[in-house]
Amino acid sequence: LASDPRQPELIFQLAHCEMRAGHAHDARETLAKLLGIDPTNEQAIDLLCDLCEQETPKDDIGKSPLYALIEKFPKVTSLHSVGIKLCRRLEDRSYRLMHLEEIKRRAKPSGDQFFIEYGAMLRDNHRFEEAFAVANDALATYPNTIDLLRLRGSLYITFGEHEKALADAYRVYELAPENHQAYFAIGLIKMLRSDCTDGFEEFAGLRNRSFEVHKLAPAIPEWKGEDIAGKHLVYWANEGIGDIIMYASFLPHLLQRNVRISGAVPEKLSLLLSRSFPEIPLMPMLTAGVMEYAKTRGDAFSTISQFVPLLLPSYTPAQHMPYLKADEKKTAALREKYQRMFGDKKRIGISWFTKNQDSASRRNIPLAEWAPLFALPNVQFVSLQYGDHAKEIAQADARFPGKLYVDEPVDADEDI
């Protein structure tokens, strides 16, 4: 290298030697120099990302050694590609956007994948109009890119322009008729624009996706909504925790119709649902075991999401009695504890963050934006948020001491 410093393979070997000798700082600088010579070297990008991740605090990505490298080698644009990979791994959206903007400013990127990610990060950072402009402009060049259409469609929903969102959803389905998520998106938008009176047929995309993903092959008939009073229905709790809890609101209706029910549910919901519906036996979501159980004991099979198109046209859960039952002992203990701590203050539980890529931009509310509410007198907020948000909570506490209480013994993730 002393005689010819521009030899990518030798530079990569040197970085490996430095890394194995315990000289991580030198290895990172060597890889940065390599990316200055060979900016598309994926091996170097991946290795540098690994080295930076090892010393990056998960709650403060700004302290990553990567940013010292960017400062030292400002002309090496590929360091921002390392940053994007690092941010993906650590699920950080704000720094990821910063890297994308720097690449756009300095490298004039092309290709639909860059604009998909750039637009999504603008959206997830609540810069909706800019995200829409990026998606719309990119679609002029790449009109048949499904992810760009989905991105623009999600922004139309954010703006409340459901007819335009529906047009994009139909276009996605036209391009990918085998995509069950695209079919479901049509149903969801129809439900949004019709106050849940339309879109039931397409909503079945959730059912179709679950059958494909989990390779469900029940040996008994699938329930189609017919009267099954006195018969045994086995349901599979497809979709996420929040959706399953919503769809469980149809169970009282089925029980009132004299349907015997068994369910396969995620373990973290089993205590809540067994307490709320003691007459419904539950089992783990093990495909082979559930299918064997259904075959030997059931009369009909359904995914829990299918309760929506099959029952919602004739049943409105919100008009009936509450269906979830809390643990009375735990409830009483927490109530007594909070009464002792907070007196007569109104206690309000809050959560503010989801990892769901499709809806994060519409649902995430950074704690900094809660300031007008935290300033209210005689109110105590209690965190119901799961995941590691220590840095954000500490910043809120510095500004509004004690206003947001985090009850450490309560596991909001595993103990639903």
N, C-alpha and C positions, 0 to 999 in steps of 0.2 A: 504493500500500500504506500510505502514511502516513495517508491519509484513511480507508481501510478495509482493515485488515490481514488480514481473513478472506476472501481471494479466492484459492482454490487454484490456478487457472490462472496468475495473476500471480506467486504464490510460486514455482511450478515454473519459470516463465520466469526469475525472479531467480536461482534455483539454477543454471540453465544458464549464465546470464551470469557468475556467480561462478566456475563451473567453468572456463569458457573463458578467463576472465581469469587463471587460475592460482591462484585463492583456494579451494583444495579444502576447507580447514577451514571457511570461511564457508559454502560450498555444502552441506557435510554438516549444519551447524547449521540452515540454512534448510530443508532437506528434513526434518529432525527436527521442526521447527515445523509444516511442512505436514502431517506425519502426525498431529500433535496435533489438527489441524482436520479432516483427511480421512483417517481411519485405514485405509481400504481402498484407498487410491490405489496401484494396482500399479505405475504408472510411477515414482512416488516411491520405492517399496520397491526396485524393480529398480535405479534409478539410485544410490540410497544404498548398496546392496549393492556395486555396481561401484566406487564411490568408496572404500568401506571395504576392499574386497578388494585394491586397489592398494597399500595400506600395511599389510597384514596378513601377518606372517611365517608361512609355511606350517607351520613346526614349533612355532609358539606363538601360537595363535589368540587367547589372552588379551590379547595386545598390540595387538589391532585397535583402531583409533580408534572403532569402534562402542561399545566399553564405556565410553569417556569420555562419549559421547553419552547412553548409558543412565543414567549417574550424574548427568548434568546435567539430563536430562529424564525423571525416574523415572515420571511419569504417562503417558508416551507408550507405550502397550502395543505399538503396531505396530512399535516398534524391535525387539521380539523376533521379529517376522515377518522383519525384515531379517536378524537373527541366524540364523534357521533356514535362510534361503536361502544365507547365507554359509557356514554349516556344511555344507550339502549340497555346495556347490562344493568345499570344502576337505576333504570326507570326514571331518569331525570329529563323533564321536557324543556325547561327554560334554557339550560346550557346547550342542549341539543339544538335548539332553535338558533342560538348564538353561532354555533359552528356552521350550520346550514347557511345562515345569512352571510357569514364570512366567505364561504365557498362561492356563493352566488355573486358576491361583490368582486372577488378576485379571479375566479376561474371560469366564469361564464359557462356553467354546466349545461349539458343537453341530456336528453333521455327522459322518459316519463317517470322513472323511479325517483329521480331527485325531486321532481315537482310534487309527486304524491306525498313524499315524506315532509317536504318543506311546507306544503299546504296544511297537512295534518298537524304539524307542530305549531303553525300560526293559529290554527283553530283551537288546539289544546291550551294555548296561552291566551285565549279569549280575544284574539285579534281577528274577528270573524270576517270583517269586510276585506281585509288583506288576503285572508285564506281563500275567500270566494274569488277574488281577482286572480290569484295564482291558479286555482283549479280551472276557472273559466278560460283563461289565456292558454293554459296547457292543453285543454281539450280542443282548442282551435288547431293545434298541431298534432295532437294524438287523440282523435275523436272516439276511438274504440277502446280506450283504456278503461277497464272496469273499475279499478280503484279510484281513478279520477272522477268517474261518474258517481261512485258511491260517496266520495268526499264532497262533491258539489251537492249531492242529494241531502247529505247530513246537514249541510249549511242551509239549504232551503228549509229544512225542518226547523232549524234554529231560528230562522227568520219568519217562521209561520207560513211559508209559501208552499202549502202541501200539494197543490196541483203540479207545480214545477218539480217538486221532489218525486212525485208519482211518475212523471214523465221520464225522469232519469232512472227510476227503479225499473220501469218497463223496458228501457233501453238495455240496462244491465241484464235483465232476464232474457231479452232477445239475443244478446251476445253469449249468454251462458245459461241456457235453459235447464242444464243439469245442476245448477247452483241453487240448493234449497234455501240458502240464506237470502238470495235475491228474491225468490218467491215469497218468503216470509216478509221481506221488506215491503213488498207491495201491499200485503195484508195489513201490516202495522200502520202504514201511511193512510190506507183507507179507513182504518179504525180511528186514527187521529182526526181525520177531517170529517168523520161522520158521528162523532160522539159514541163510538163503539156499537154502531148498528150495521156496519158493512166491513168487508175484508175477512170474514170468517173462513172462507174457502182457502184463501192464500195463507192465512195464519198457520195452516197445516204444514207449512215449510219447516216449522220447528220439529214437528213429529217426524217428517221425512229425514231431516238431518240427523236426528237421534237414532233412527233405525239404521242409517248408514254408518255413523261414527261408532256406535256401540255394537254394530253387527247384530241387532236384535232380530230374532227369528222365532217368534212365539208359535207354539204348536197348537194354540187354541185361537178361536176367532177374535179378531180385533173389534172392540166395541165401536159401533157407528152411531150411537145416540139412541138406539131403540130401548124400549122398556125392558129392564133386566131385574125387576123386583124379585127378590128371593134368590137371585143368582149371585155368584162370587166373581167380583171384578178385581183383577190384579193390576196395579198401576206402577209404572216406572217413573221416578221423579227426575225427569230430564231437566236441563237448564240450570241456572245459577240459584244460589241460596234465596235471594230476594224474590225471584220469580216463583220458586217452589212454594214459598210462604204465601204469595198471592194466590197461586192456583189452588192451594189447600183450602181456600175459602169456599170452594165448591163441595167439599167433602160433607158438610152438614146436610146439604140438599140431597146428595145421593143416599145418605143414611136415612133421611126422612122418607125416601122413596123405597125403603126396605131393601137396599142393595147391601150385600155383604162385601167388605172391602179388605184387601191386603195391599201393602205398599213396599216398594224398594226405595229407600231414601239415603242421602249422605249421612254418615255417622254423626256429624255435628248437629243435625236436626232431629235425630231420633228421640232424644229426651223431650224436647219441646212438643213434637207431634204425638208421641205416645201419651204424654200428659194431657194434651188437648183432645185426643181421640183415643181413649183407652180401649174402645171396642174394635180398633183397627190394628191388627198385627203388622209389625214392621220387620223388614229384613235388610241386610246390607246390599249395596248395589253390585253384586257379583253376577255377571251376565248368565253364566251357566247355571248357577244355583237358582236364580230367579226363574229362568225359563223352565227348569225341571219342576219347581214348585208350581208354576202356573199350569204346566202340562198335567200334573197329577191332581191338583186341587181346584184350579180356576175354571170358570165358564167363559170369561172374556178378558181381554188384555187391552191396556191403553197407556200411552204416555200421559203424564199429568197435564202437559200443555194442551192436549186435545180437549180437556174439560172446557177450555175457553170457547172454541167454535161449537162444541156440542151442547153446552149448557147456557152460555151467556145470553143467547137470544130470548130465553124464557125465564132467566133467573138473574137477579141483581144482588150479589153478595152484600153490598154496602147497606141494603135495606133490611138486613136480618141481624140476628144477635152476633156479638163478637165471638170468634171461634178459637182464639189462642188463649191458653191458660198459663199464667206465670207460676213459678215455684213460690207458693205462699210463704214458706219459711224465709227464703232468701229475700223475697219482696219486703216482708215485715222488717227483717234485719237491716236492709239498706234504707228503708224509709225512716226507721228509728235513728240510724246513724246520720243520715243527711239532715233530719230534723234537729238533731243535737248540734250538728256542725253549722247549719245555715239558718236555723230559726224559721222565721215566717217568710223568708225570701221565696219567690216563685222559682222552682227548680225546672230547668229546661235542658233535656238531653239533646246533644247535637252530634252529627257526623258531617264531614265536609269533603271527603276525598274518595274517589273510586278509581281503580285501575282499568275499568272497562274502556277499551279504546274507542268504541263506537259512541259512547255517551258521556265520556269524561268532560268534554268541552261544555256540555250543557248542565252538568251536575256538580263539578268541582267548584268550591268556593274557598279560595285561600283565606286563612284565618285573619290576615291583615284587612280583608274586606268586611269582617264582622265588627269592626271598630264601633260603628254607630249603635249596634246592639249591646256590645260589651260595656258601653258607656251608660246604659240604662241603670237607674237605681233599683234596689230591692229585687234584683234578679240574679240567680246563680246558675251558671251554665255547667253542665256535666258532660264530659267527653264520652261518646259512645263509639268513637272512631277506632278501628283496628289498624295494625301496622305501626311502623316506626315513624313518628312525626315529632320526635323530641325537640328538634331544633325549632320548628315552626311554633310549637307550643311554648317553648322558652321565650321566643320573641314576643308572643302574645302576652305572656305572663309579665314580662318586663314593662310592657305598656299598661296592662290592666292587671295588677297583682291580685292573684287569687280568684279572678273572675271565671276562669275555666278550670274546673276541678277534674283531675285524672285519677280515678280510683284504681290504683295499681293492682290490687288482688282480683279485680274483675277482668276476665279474659273475653274481650268483645269479639274475638275471632273464633276461638274453639268452643266457647260456652255460650251458644246463641241463647 
